[in-house]
Amino acid sequence: MGEKKDIRSRISRIVERMRGAPPYVAVPTGLGFVLGGTVLAPLPVFGVWMVPLGLAILAPHWPGAERLSRRLHWQRLKFLRWSIRHGFVRVKRAERKGDERAPDAEG
């Protein structure tokens, strides 16, 4: 679990650094991620994950990318909720420490 959190924090730091980059660096990089994610989607390492990353990098430099990024995020959440509701995705709920329930009374 710690390794996954470390990777996410590293990716978010890279995205923040690229968002603060000058437009002549961030725009080609973001467009490269978006185009690479669409063209190279069938390959195992490259794929659809590159599109939202490219849009996140482009967002401060291009208003259309920001709107599209928000719209894709909302659609992804709607699809995830639909998938959970219809049984395509299972959600494992973790028990919280202070959430002990009283045992059922038998008999």
N, C-alpha and C positions, 0 to 999 in steps of 0.2 A: 504494500500500500504506500509506503514511504517513497519508493522509487517512482511510482506513478505521479505522486504529488510533486516530486522533484522535477520530473520531465515537464509537467504542466507549468510550473513556475518558470522554468527556463524558457519555454516557448513564449509565455506571456512577457517576459523581459525582452526577448528578441523582437516581438511585435511592437512593444512600446518604444524600443529604440528605433525601429524602422518608421514608426509613425511620426517620430520627431525628426527624421532625416529630411534633408532638402528635397524638393519635388523632383529634381533631376536624378535622384537616386531611388526614391520611394516609388515613383510612378512606374518606371520600367520593371522594378522588382515585383510590385503588385500585379502588373499586367502579365508578367512572366508566370507568376503563380496561378493566376486565373486561367490563362491560356493553356499552361501546362497541365492544370487539373482537368481541363475538359478534353484535351487531345490525348493525354497519356492516362486517362482513367482506367483502361483495361489492365494496365501494368500493375504488379503487386505493390511496389514501393510508392510509385506516384499514384495519384488518384484524386478522388473527389474532395478529400480533406484539404487540398491545396486551394480550392476556390474560396471558401470562407476566410482562409488566412490571407489570400491576396486582397480580398475585399476589405479586410480589417486594416491592411497596410495602406490601401488606397483611400480609405474613408476620410481622413483629414484633408486630403488634397483634391478630392472630387466628390461633390455632394451626391451625385447619382450612386456612387459606391456605398455611401453611408445608408441611403434609403434601401438599397438592395440588400445590404448586409442585415439590416434590421428585419426586413421582410423575410429573408431566408431563415433567420433565427426563429421568428415566430412560426413559420411553416414547419420547421423541424420540431418545435415543441408540440404543435398540433398533431403531427404525425406520430410522435412518441406517445402522446396521450391516447390516440386512437389505437395504436399497437398494443398498449397495455390493456385497454378496455376490451379489445377483441381477442386477447390471449396470445398474441404473437410474441410478446415480450413479458417475461416474468420479473417481478420486482421482489427482491429478497429484503424484507424489512429487518433491520437490526434492532435488538432490544436495547433500550436505554437503561442506564444504571438505576435511576430513581423510578422506574416504571414497572415495579413488581406488582402483579395482580394477586388478589387473594385467591387461594385455592378454592375450587368448587366444593361446596358442601355435599358430601355423599350421604345418601340414605336416610 
